[in-house]
Amino acid sequence: MGDDVFVIQGVDEDGAKLRPGDWIERISSSLASFGTGKRLQYARSVQPCIVNGEKCLAVARGLEQSNPEAFAFVMGFARSNRLRILEDRRRDDRALLPV
């Protein structure tokens, strides 16, 4: 993900986990495509990731320009569920790791 990234955590502002627990995979898969070998490939702009041992959703800021509807859906989902949204601009070995 070359852009600045929003990290959406799977917990709300009060620390409660969002259910169902597979919401990250559902959103990531909805923007994914099938590549070589008929394997699912996540879009570069929306991917599951691990932050501090917790599964999160990484959303590239560039998605807002390349696919405004998808960006609005993902960010609206996060806001309506009161999920924690952080920004990540790290480029070194501390950068987000894809799942």
C-alpha positions in Angstrom: 0.0 0.0 0.0 2.0 3.0 -1.1 -0.5 5.6 0.2 -1.1 6.9 3.6 -3.4 4.4 5.2 -6.4 4.4 7.5 -6.4 1.5 10.0 -9.8 0.4 11.1 -9.7 -1.7 14.2 -12.2 -4.4 15.0 -13.2 -2.7 18.3 -15.5 0.2 18.9 -14.8 3.4 20.8 -15.7 1.6 24.1 -13.4 -1.4 23.4 -16.1 -3.9 22.4 -15.3 -6.2 19.5 -17.5 -5.9 16.4 -19.5 -9.0 15.5 -19.6 -10.9 13.3 -15.9 -11.4 13.6 -15.3 -11.9 9.8 -16.4 -8.4 8.8 -12.8 -7.6 7.8 -12.7 -10.5 5.3 -16.1 -9.7 4.0 -15.2 -6.1 3.2 -11.8 -7.0 1.8 -13.3 -9.8 -0.4 -15.9 -7.5 -1.8 -13.2 -5.4 -3.5 -10.9 -8.3 -4.3 -10.5 -10.1 -7.6 -9.4 -13.5 -8.8 -5.8 -13.6 -10.2 -3.6 -16.3 -11.5 -4.4 -19.7 -10.4 -7.9 -18.6 -9.5 -6.7 -17.3 -6.2 -8.4 -14.4 -4.5 -6.2 -11.3 -4.5 -7.0 -8.4 -2.2 -7.2 -4.9 -3.8 -4.1 -2.9 -2.9 -6.3 -0.2 -1.4 -8.3 -2.4 1.0 -6.6 -5.3 2.8 -6.8 -7.1 6.1 -3.7 -6.5 8.2 -2.3 -7.2 11.7 -1.5 -4.4 14.1 -0.2 -5.2 17.5 -1.5 -8.8 17.1 -5.0 -7.7 16.2 -6.6 -8.1 12.8 -7.6 -4.8 11.3 -8.6 -3.3 7.9 -6.1 -1.1 6.1 -7.7 1.4 3.7 -5.4 3.4 1.4 -6.3 7.1 1.4 -6.1 7.0 -2.4 -9.2 4.9 -2.5 -11.2 8.1 -2.0 -10.1 9.3 -5.4 -10.0 6.0 -7.3 -13.3 4.6 -6.0 -15.2 7.2 -4.0 -18.2 4.9 -3.6 -16.1 2.1 -2.0 -14.3 4.6 0.2 -17.6 6.1 1.4 -19.0 2.6 2.1 -16.0 1.4 4.1 -15.6 4.6 6.1 -19.4 4.9 6.6 -19.4 1.3 7.9 -16.6 2.1 10.3 -18.2 5.3 11.6 -21.7 3.8 11.9 -20.3 1.0 14.0 -18.1 3.5 16.0 -15.0 1.6 15.1 -11.6 3.0 16.0 -10.0 4.6 12.9 -6.3 5.5 13.0 -3.8 6.8 10.4 -0.6 5.1 9.5 2.1 6.8 7.6 5.0 4.5 8.4 7.3 3.4 5.5 10.0 1.6 7.4 10.0 -1.9 8.9 7.2 -0.9 11.2 4.8 -0.4 8.3 1.6 -2.5 8.2 1.9 -6.1 7.5 -0.6 -7.8 5.2 -2.4 -10.8 6.7 
